[in-house]
Amino acid sequence: MTKYLFSALFLFFAGFAYPQTPLQRFISHPALKHASVGISVVELESGRSIVSYDAEKSLTPASVLKLITTATVLEMFGDNYRYKTEVALDADDPSRILVLGSGDPTLGSEAFGENPNAFFINSADALKKILPTDREYSIYVVDNLFGYDGISPEWTWIDMGNYYAAGAYGISIFDNSYRLFFNTTDRSSCPRILRTEPEIKGLTFQNSLTLNSTGRDNGYIYGTPFSYNRTVRGNIPGGRTEFSIKGDIPDPGLLLGETLADHLSRAGLQTGKVETARTDYLSAICTADRTQSYRIGRVIFTQASRPLKDIIREVNVESNNHFAEHLIRTIGGSGRSDIYADALQAGIEYTQEHWKRNGLVTTSLQMYDGCGLAPQNGVSAQFLTDLLVHMYGKSRHSAAFFNSLPKAGKEGTLQSFLQNTRLSGKVAAKSGSIGGVQCFSGYLIDGNKKYAFTIMVNKFNGTRPEVKGAIEQFLLGL
């Protein structure tokens, strides 16, 4: 009996002599009792593992998948690559205006604080200078570069139709999203629809929204790509003369063409038919004849995007799904002559091969999109830290990649993370969160401590703030 008592006392006092490590405290946190966890922390300069826990387990990454997409596109194109959207005349019909899409996600975007109508103003001005005003012009928008499967087949129905799940096509405009405005002052009925901005001709809504008194936006717009019939569900704050929620534009190429026609009319040029390449594209899928229905003649105006380093910073700082989806398709579409091939799948395959060629073990990587919205995405913490180490020490675009990540406690999706702690501003990382998922992956630079880290938590039973708090304590304890 004395022997067992001594053993028990030894273990009790050993708990004071040998306190739990940050890893032990983290994985034993009550909010993670039923969770799957993967952790990898590696020294940047030596490559030595500091902490590893189920680091090779493939887990759902949510938006930390954007690290893979942005790193790959940087490696492929370089940080100063710019998309170019051209306005030209058809060589066989000078009364036909062509808009040639290159997959630029930034046309009319609100991300950079620029005039969203700059493309239309500049295009109309350039066309007015060279086109006679005594004839009618048609507009043909070539938006087929990525085909018309603009969303991942693995996205869930609950996401489709909302702005954060906007489709990605050869033409993008206004972030491929619109605002739907309501008057919510009458609490005895559904909110009254006022308008959309921008105006989208033919768009209809089945309105099932209710009102709440919490002030929270729980309104969602549902619908499939190219469908002009949308359903609105959920609840939004009552007592507002104007309140808006966002949805995705059903047909961005057509809206761009119609908007350009309006600007040309104001400039004194007559416009008639506006169409996109979609009808021709779809009709040729099952035929051998895929001859283009246009021939590019004189290029009148070219709109260049911001450099790629600015685009990937928007992706990682603000977790911009729409930009990320354009990037993965840009990877897949590069050098590809067949616009009928699946640009998304080609981008995924190239990404896998690129990192395999660079010595990374890719067996844990399962990609179904470029942004992390698909719940079926999977990757290991080890793969992500290996990628971070490569981008920090081996990539020619190391600075652009590092600078694309938000700084903890300072900006973007990490503004409140590690705020008012000694690591505020010393962690540059990407966060990822969807239902039951919370992940962080990036760099910790604190004096002599230079780490790449990835922390992945799936199916946690606690609250999200509890999980985030546990991750903060783990990083502070390293």
Secondary structure, 3 states (H helix, E strand, C coil): CHHHHHHHHHHHHHHHHCCCCHHHHHHCCHHHCCCEEEEEEEECCCCCEEEEECCCCEECCHHHHHHHHHHHHHHHHCCCCCCEEEEEEECCEEEEEEEECCCCCCCCCCCCCCCCCHHHHHHHHHHHHHCCCCCEEEEEEECCCCCCCCCCCCCCCCCCCEHHHCCCCCCCCHHHEEEEEEECCCCCCCCEEEEEECCCCCCEEEECCEEECCCCCEEEEECCCCCCEEEEEEEEECCCCCEEEEEECCCHHHHHHHHHHHHHHHCCCEEEEEEECHHHHHHHCCCCCCCCCCCEEEEEEEEECCCHHHHHHHHHHHCCHHHHHHHHHHHHHCCCCCCCCCHHHHHHHHHHHHHHHCCCCCCCCECCCCCCCCCCCEEEHHHHHHHHHHHHHCCCCHHHHHHCCCECCCCHHHCCCCCCCCCCCCEEEEEEEECCEEEEEEEEEECCEEEEEEEEEECCCCCHHHHHHHHHHHHHCC
